[in-house]
Amino acid sequence: MEDEVIPPAKPIFNKEMEEAAIHALRNEHFILGESVHKFEEEFARYIGTKHAVSVSSGTNALHLALLAADLKPDDEVITSASSYIATSNSILHANGKPVFCDINNEYLLDPREIPKKITKKTQGIMPVHLYGHPCDMDEINDIAEEHDLFVIEDCAQSHGAVYKNKMTGTYGLMGCFSFYSTKNMTVCGDGGMVTTNNEELAWKIKLLRNHGQHPKDVHTIIGYTARLNTVNAAIGRVQLKYLPKWIEERREIAEKYYKLLKDVEEITLPPRDTNTKKPSYHLFEIKAQRRDELLKYLRENNIICLIHYPTPIPYQPIYKQLFDYKEGMFPESEKLSKQAMDLPIFPGLREDQIKYISEKIHEFYNR
Ligand SMILES: Cc1ncc(COP(=O)(O)O)c(C=O)c1O
């Protein structure tokens, strides 16, 4: 065990996926082939929306969703200070202005902070179901309705996460998923999906991803090259078949960590399953005292843990330069960035490995 390196995540590419990829390459158009349409139908069915439109990345899903929601230059969109930078970059790509809110003790956009940030220019809210933990969608949707704002969910990390018996990605006007290689499911390359119940928006995304072209050689809006490749869709279909099983496995691993680590006072474990929220545990994010030392100790013992994310988005150099943000403006996000680290979690992580990781954490704090 001591010699075996435990990675933070482990993407799966099996024989069935390999065969699906080869079959698609040999038999379908490389671009917008049959697998793309089938993947979209199956993904919509899994999430529980009427439509799903695939695109070339999670970032493009967010960007095109904002354009489809008719975001105009300088319109403001409220989002979380603690996320991957793609969330707020997508607002800038759409020529809008990201307005950041601090987080609650579940790592997520704090609905109590949102009303303080609403101005005449606010057009939308972009909650992020970070690490696979669903945001308080009822509260967020109530605020949105009261102020006539759209909600676009960033579901890049939340495939399979459930809020009040429905999947994340069904609560907003649109939900945006990423299939980057370490996500809960991947297309073994970049890819993304927009889910929605609105037919007109689904159609707009289809136009936007394909240079606004319909019918052939007629361009009615300015669009992009942002399609998902057929070969990636073919792999995605197989991955999607396994996704429910993988999510269950992630939940079982999380339960094991809860049991083995509940007595370690120096760490705070992530929010657990409740009747309202069923996380999908894209990451098993703990808050740890002496985080950097623990990380080093685990690495010395061949356990590779990562930090998501060491710097809140507003404190990134480019955001400070563009918007004049300063340390101290988002204290909860700042605290998280200094304490957060994720323990390895992926389908196939063995019981003995989970025990070994937990033992090493106990060992570190008992030294
Ligand atoms: C929260 C969040 N939003 C957006 C993205 C962007 O997705 P992609 O990397 O597929 O562009 C990611 C993933 O990397 C993410 O974690």
The ligand as an SDF file (V2000), in Angstrom:
LIG
                    3D

 16 16  0  0  0  0  0  0  0  0999 V2000
  -17.4950   25.0030  -11.7670 C   0  0  0  0  0  0  0  0  0  0  0  0
  -17.0120   24.9080  -13.1900 C   0  0  0  0  0  0  0  0  0  0  0  0
  -17.5700   25.6930  -14.1250 N   0  0  0  0  0  0  0  0  0  0  0  0
  -17.2040   25.6170  -15.4060 C   0  0  0  0  0  0  0  0  0  0  0  0
  -16.2440   24.7300  -15.8350 C   0  0  0  0  0  0  0  0  0  0  0  0
  -15.8160   24.7580  -17.2610 C   0  0  0  0  0  0  0  0  0  0  0  0
  -15.8700   23.5390  -17.9110 O   0  0  0  0  0  0  0  0  0  0  0  0
  -14.8430   23.1830  -19.0970 P   0  0  0  0  0  0  0  0  0  0  0  0
  -13.5210   22.9060  -18.4740 O   0  0  0  0  0  0  0  0  0  0  0  0
  -15.4610   21.9710  -19.7220 O   0  0  0  0  0  0  0  0  0  0  0  0
  -14.8260   24.3380  -20.0160 O   0  0  0  0  0  0  0  0  0  0  0  0
  -15.6550   23.8690  -14.8950 C   0  0  0  0  0  0  0  0  0  0  0  0
  -14.6740   22.8250  -15.2700 C   0  0  0  0  0  0  0  0  0  0  0  0
  -13.6180   22.8140  -15.5340 O   0  0  0  0  0  0  0  0  0  0  0  0
  -16.0410   23.9610  -13.5300 C   0  0  0  0  0  0  0  0  0  0  0  0
  -15.4840   23.1760  -12.6140 O   0  0  0  0  0  0  0  0  0  0  0  0
  1  2  1  0
  2  3  1  0
  2 15  2  0
  3  4  2  0
  4  5  1  0
  5  6  1  0
  5 12  2  0
  6  7  1  0
  7  8  1  0
  8  9  2  0
  8 10  1  0
  8 11  1  0
 12 13  1  0
 12 15  1  0
 13 14  2  0
 15 16  1  0
M  END
$$$$
